[in-house]
Amino acid sequence: MSNSCIGYFDMSLKIIMEKLLDWPESKFKTNGVNINYRIFGNGSPIILLHGYPQNSLIWHKIVSPLSKKHLLLIPDLRGYGGSDKPDASNEDHTIYCKRTSANDVVQLARANNINKFHIIGHDRGARVAHRLILDNPGVVQSFISLDVMPSQEAFDNMDSSLAYAWFHWNLMRQPYPLPETLIGNSAEQYFDFLMEKWCATAGAIDKEIYNLYKKDFCNPETIHSTCAEYRSVILDLEHDEIDRGNKIDCPMLVLWGSNTSKRPGWQTGKGLNMIDAWKKRCENVLGQSLDCGHFIPEEKPKELLKVLLPFLEKIDEK
C-alpha cells in the first residue's frame, strides 16, 4: 500500500465520513427509466451499487478516500433513492430483475465514457453486479461483494434458520399487493426494525442519513418498487440456472459481517459458507469477515478501506 493510501487512515473520522450529499446529482435515462447518480474523483473507475433498504448514500463514509485514486460512479438502482420507480403491479418481473438493473448500470457507465471498471456491491447491489458480470464478460476488472450469499446458493440450500433471517424475502415475494399493503400499513416500524436488527454497531448510521433513508423507504412508490424487485427473484433464479457453472471472469473480494447476534442464520443458515459459495462461481476469490453487522460501509468504514484499497491497487498495477 502506498504512503498516500496509508495517510488516508490518519484523517479524522469526520473527514472520512464526508457525505455524498456534498456532490451534485445527475439523471440519465435508460430503458425508459431515469437513473439518479453521482460521479466524481480521478483514476481507475469504480461503480458502487447499494442495497436494501437503503440507497446510494450508504457509501458516504468511504467516498472521499476512494475518490483520491478512483473515478466513482454511484447510482441509485431503479426503484430506489432518486431513481424512477416504474409500476410493476402486473408482475412483469423483467421490470426489476437483476438483468434489467445491470443493463441500466452498463448503459450509465458507457454514457459517462466508462467501458471497464471495478464494481463494489452491497446487498442487492452485489446481486446486480453478479448478473452484470455474467452478462458482460471482460467489462469488470474486479468485484467486491459485501455481505451477500449468492441467490442461487441460498435458495438451493434454504433451511429454517436462513428462512427466519430472510423473512423479508419470503414476505416480499408474495403476490401484489399483499406485501405492499402489509409493509405500507406500518412502514416506519418495519424500516426501524430492519435497520436495528441488521446493524451490530451502535451509532454507526448518521442520524441525518438515517432520516433520508427512512423518508425514501416510506414512500409508497418505493415500497412497491422494492417489493417488485424482490418478487423478480423468480426470474433472477431462471437466469442463474441458465448460467449455472459459468464463472465470474475477474478477481473477487468477498467481505461479510461476522456479528449475527441480532440476526441468527443471516446469509448462511445452518450449513453454508460464504467463501465456499463464491468459489463455486469464481476461480480467483479472496475474503474475510469484519466484526460488524450487515451495513459494512457504515459500520466499519476504516476497516473496509484498509482491505479495499490494497486489493484495488494490486489489480490496477497489473
N, C-alpha and C positions, 0 to 999 in steps of 0.2 A: 504494500500500500504506500502511495506517495506521501511525502510530508504534508503536502497541501490537503490531502484527504484526512490525515490524522488531525490536522488543525481544525477541521470542521467539528470534531467531537469536543474541542476545548471551548467552543462557543457556549454562551449561556443558554439554558433551556428555553428562555424567552425567544431568543433568535431562532433556534431550531424549530420552535413552534410557530414560525411565521405563517400566516393564514393564506390559503388560496384566494381569499376574498380580496387580497391586495392586487391580484391580476385580473384584467378585464376578460369578460366572457365574449364568445363569438357564437354564431349559429351557422350550421352547414346542413343543407337539405339533401338527403339521400334516401332512396327507396320511398319517397313521399313523406318522409319524417324529418323534422328539424332536430338535429343533434346539437345540444349545448356543449361547448368545450372551451378549454383554455390551452394556450400554447406559449411557452416561454423557455428560456435557457439557451445554452450553447453546447454543442458536442454531439456525440452519437445519440440518436433518438431513442426515447423510451416512451411507450404507451402504458398508462396506468389505468386499470379498469377496476372500479369499485364493486361492492356487493350490496346485499340486502341486510338490514332495512335502511341503508344509508344512501349516499350519493358520492360524487367525486370529492367532496370536502374531506373525506376520510384521510386524504393524503397530506393534509395541511401541515403536519409536523415534520415531514421529511422532504418537502419540495425544495426548500432553499439549498440544502447541501447537494441534492441531486442535480439541481439546475446549474451548478458550477461546472459540471463536466458533461452534462447531457441536455439535449433538447427534449422538453417534456410535452407530451400531448395527452391531455387529461379530459376525457369526455364524461358526460352523464350518459349512461346507457339508455336506449329507448325505454320509455316507461318510468324513468327515474329523474329526479332533480329537475333541471330546467329544460330537459328534452321533451319532445312531444310524447303524448300518451294515447296512441290510437286505440279506438274501441275494438275490443275483441270478444264482445258478448256473443257473437256467432260461433265462438270456439274454433276459429280458424287458427290453428297452432303455428302456422307459418309466420304470423304477425310478430310473435315474441319468441320463437325458437332461437337457440344459440346460433344457428347458421345465419339467420337474418341479422341478429345483433352483431355477429362477427363481420358480416359484409358491410354493415354500417361503418364499423371501425376501419376496415381496409379502405373503403371509399374516402372516408375522412382523412386518413393518412395520405393517400395519393393526392387529394386536393391540396394538401399542405406540402407537397413535394417530398414526402417520406415514403420511400419504397422498400427499405429494410429497417428493422427496428428490434430492440429488446421489448419485452412485454412483461408487466407485473400485474397479476390479477389476484384480487382478494374475493373470496366467497363466490358470488355469481360471476364476477369478473374473470376469475380463473377458469370457469366453465366456458365462458365466451372465448377466452384466449385459447383453450384447448381445441375448440372447434375451429377457430381461425387458423391455427397451425395445420390441422389436418386438411383443411380446405385450400390452403395457400402454401404449398411446400416451397421452402427456400426463402421465405419472406422474413421469418423471425430468427433473430440471432441468438436469443436466449429467452427462456421462460422461467419466471419466478412465480411460484404458486404459494399463496398464503392461506393456510388453514382450510384446505379443501381436499376431500376424498373424491376421486373420480366418480361421476354419477353412476356409470355402469357398474363399477365395483361395489358401490353402496347398495344399489338395488338388487344386484345378483346375490348379495350376502346380507340382506336386511334381516335383523333379528329383533327381538323385543326391546333390547337396550337401545339400539340405533333408532328404532321406530319411536321410542319415547323421546329421545333427544331431538328427533326431527319431526315432532308432532305437526309443526307448521307446514312441512311438505305435504303431509297426508291431509291436512285441512285444506290447504290452498289448491290442491289438485282436484277437489270436488267440483261438480258442475256449477257453472254460472247460474244464479247469483248467490248461491249459499255462502261461500267463504266471504265474498264481498259484504254480504248482509251481516254476518256474524262479527267480522272484524270491524266493519264500519259502525256498528252499534256501540262499540267500546274501543275506538281507535287509539285514544291516548293511553288507556290502561294496557292495551295489547302492546303498543310500542314500548312503553316503560318496562313492561315485563321482559320483552326480548332483550332490550339493552342492558337491563340489570343482570339477567341470567347469563348473558353471553360475555359479559365483561368481568374479569377477575382482578382488575387493578383499580383500586379506589381513586377517584379524582382524575382518571385518565382522559375522560372526554370533556373538553372545554364546554362550559355552560352555553356560551353563545352558539357554538357549533351544534351542540345537542338540540337547542331550540330550533335551529334551522332544519336539522334532520326531522324533528318532530312535526314541524309545520308542513313540510313536504309530504311526510308519510301519511298524515291525517287528511290530506286532500283526497276526496272520493275518487278522483281520476287516478291517483297513484295507487290507492287500494285496489282498484280494478286492474290497472296495468300490471301490478306486481303479482296479483293472483293469476292473471292470464299468463304471465311469464313462467310461474311455477307450473301451471297446467300444461304448458308446452313441453314439459319433460317427456310426455308421451311420444312426441315427435323427436325430441333430442335422443331418446333411447333407441329409436329406429335408426337414426343416423349413426349412433355409436355402434350399433350392431353391424351395420354395413361395413364400418371401419374397424371392426374387432380385429386385432392383430396388427393394424397399421401403427407405426411408431412415430412419436414426436421426433422431428429431424433436427433438433438443436439441443444444446446443453440445457439442463434444467436444475433449478434450485428449489427444493421443497422445504417450507418452513411451516410450523404449526404451533399452536398454543398448547402447552402441556398441562395447564391448570384447568381441569374439568370438574372441579369440586361442586360447582353450581350447575353443571350440565353433563351429568354422567351419561356415558355412551356416545358422546359427541364425536362425529365423523367416523369412528372406528367400531362402534358397537362392542361386542364381546370378543371378536376374533380378528378384526382387520388390523393391518399395519400400514401406516401412511407411506413409508418408503417402498415397501414391497409392492404396494398397489401402483405406484407411479413407475417402478422399474419394469412392470409389465408393459408400459406404454412409452417408455423412453430408455434408450441404451445408456445415456450419459446423465446420471442423476446424483446430485449431492443433496444433503438435507440435514436438518436438526430441529429440535423443538426449542421454543423460547418459553420462559416462565411467565405466562400470561394467559388470558382468555382468547376469545375469537378476534378481537379488534387489534391485531398486532401493530398496525401503523400508528395507532393512537396510544396503545398500552405500553409498547416498548420501542419507541422511535429510534433511540440511540443504538440499542442492541440490533435492531433491524438494519440500520445503516452500516454498522460495523461488519455485517455479513454481506450486505448487498454490494457495497462499493468495491471491495476487492474482487468479488465474483465478476462484476461487470467490467472492471478494469482489465482483468486477465483475458477476458474474451475479446475486448477491443484491441488488445495488444497483438493478437494473432494476425 
